[in-house]
Every structure is written in structure tokens, then in C-alpha cells.
Amino acid sequence: MPTVTTKDGVEIFYKDWGKGQPIVFSHGWPLSSDDWDTQMSFFLDKGFRVIAHDRRGHGRSTQTADGHDMDHYADDLAALTAHLDLKDAVHVGHSTGGGEVVHYIARHGEARVAKAAIIAAVPPLMVKTPANPGGLPKDVFDGLQVQVATNRAQFYYDLPAGPFYGYNRPGAKPQQGIIWNWWRQGMMGGAKAHYDGIVAFSQTDFTEDLKKINVPVLVMHGDDDQIVPYADSGPLSAKLLKNGTLKTYKGFPHGMPTTEAATINADLLSFIKG
């Protein structure tokens, strides 16, 4: 399997398909690069080089006990882009992956980066603080950690079967394959990585990172996102970015790259080509 080894000895698994301008995909918690199957196939067919990695502790990457924080996530992504010597890359991040992309660009610079898109992403800050009164209370995230530590197999079924894809909404038609594919990806990863990752995605403040970014960034967010609530994320990120564009999707859920792939893919293609 293709891997890149980080400075602290972690092997990061990645897929690298095709030729052309590179698009690099960063997945959400607690999933893997497999969550981008639809996007990778779509953009490969459009003549792009598509790359996606499994975050440390997730998927097929090393199930290390350490380094499950945004600094390491960003540095791992930098190690991958340097290993592949990527230039003029477009970075696309979903959920936690959106935070990873923002932190990577702010921390490592824009020499290799052309554009970015963040989808249903965690920036600027998820947890409620005096400076972020619209955030979610910390005990919400503490509760997620309890579920990961005690019975993540059940939790990893209930989350996609309910709020992640909006399958708990009236009239929704849950697709069991999508639910079980989410469960499969989650259970491939390490419990320690997933436990610590909850702190990483909920407590990292990306405000200053967003302000540093100069490249064009498309901020895509559904207004029925039950995981990363719309009002305290997408619109705030777009305002902090120097060259940000907000695109709001009425009624779309958190997992919209999967359930609304045709719309998301078309809009990403338009942004990349524009």
C-alpha cells in the first residue's frame, strides 16, 4: 500500500490516481479516504489527479496513540504534499478535514496551493466559549467521547443512521449501504485516535488561521447540518477569509458530499475551473 512516513514515524496511507491538476481530499471524523470515493471517481473522469489520505489513527494509517491534534494533522498533510511534490493543488476538506485544510494552509503556506474548499467544516470554532457564544456546550463533546470509549460500534451505527445524513428527518429515506459504509470506515480506525480527535475538531480555534489565508476558498454548508450547526460555522468562516465565498445549501445535511454528491461535485468543479 502507498504510504508516507511522518517525522514521528507514523505511516499515512494514501490513494493517488490520475494525472493533471491535483485535488487533495481530507476526510471527516472518524472516517477514511474511502468517504471520497464518489468525488475521486468524478474528478478523475474530468482529467484531474485525485489524492486522498487516511488521517493518522484512521483507516489504514498507523493506529498510533499520539499526535491526534490539528498541528499533527496539518503536518501529516504537509508531509504527503511534499512527498508527492504537489504544485497548484486544490484542497478539499469535509468536516474535521475542513479544519485540517485550513490549518495546513495557514501553518505551511500557500506555495503548493491554488485554491481550497471546505464542506460542512468545523471552523472557526465548534465549542461554546465566552468569545464564541453560539458554539455547542463542551458537555456535548464530552458525551461523544463517552460513547466512543464505551460502545463505539453502536455509536457508529446510530450517528449515520440519524443526524449525520439527516436520516432522522421526516420523509427521509435511509440507505443502509451508506450507513454501513460509514460504520465500516469508523471501525477500521483506532479508538484512541477517534477519542482524542473529538477534542481536536471541537476545541481548536481556527480564527487566526482563516485570517492568514489568501487563496480563494469556497465555503459550502447545508443549513440543516445537525453535526456542525450552520450559523456558527460556514458564514463566520467566510467572513474571516480574505477571499472566501459562502455557498449555502437549503435542507442539506452534514454528510452532503455523499447524499447530495451530484450537486456538490458540480459546484466544486465550477469553483475549481472558475
Number of C-alpha atoms within 10 A of each C-alpha: 7 10 18 21 16 17 10 10 10 19 22 26 23 20 16 16 16 15 11 13 17 25 26 24 27 28 25 26 20 26 24 28 23 17 23 23 11 14 21 26 13 18 20 18 12 11 13 18 19 26 23 26 28 28 33 30 27 29 24 22 23 21 20 16 13 14 17 22 19 25 15 18 23 23 18 26 27 22 17 23 19 13 12 12 10 18 15 14 21 22 26 24 23 28 23 28 27 27 31 34 28 31 28 23 25 18 16 13 14 17 11 17 19 19 22 27 24 29 26 31 32 33 30 27 26 26 23 17 14 7 8 14 11 16 20 18 13 15 11 11 18 13 11 15 19 12 16 19 13 10 10 20 14 12 16 21 17 14 18 24 21 16 18 20 28 25 18 15 13 7 7 11 10 17 13 11 9 16 20 15 16 22 23 17 20 23 18 17 24 20 20 17 23 25 20 17 21 20 18 19 27 23 21 19 20 21 17 14 19 26 17 17 23 17 17 19 26 24 24 25 30 22 19 19 23 17 19 27 22 21 13 21 21 28 19 18 24 22 14 18 22 15 16 21 19 17 16 16 16 11 13 20 27 28 24 24 21 18 17 13 16 14 12 18 18 14 15 18 13 10 16 17 7 6
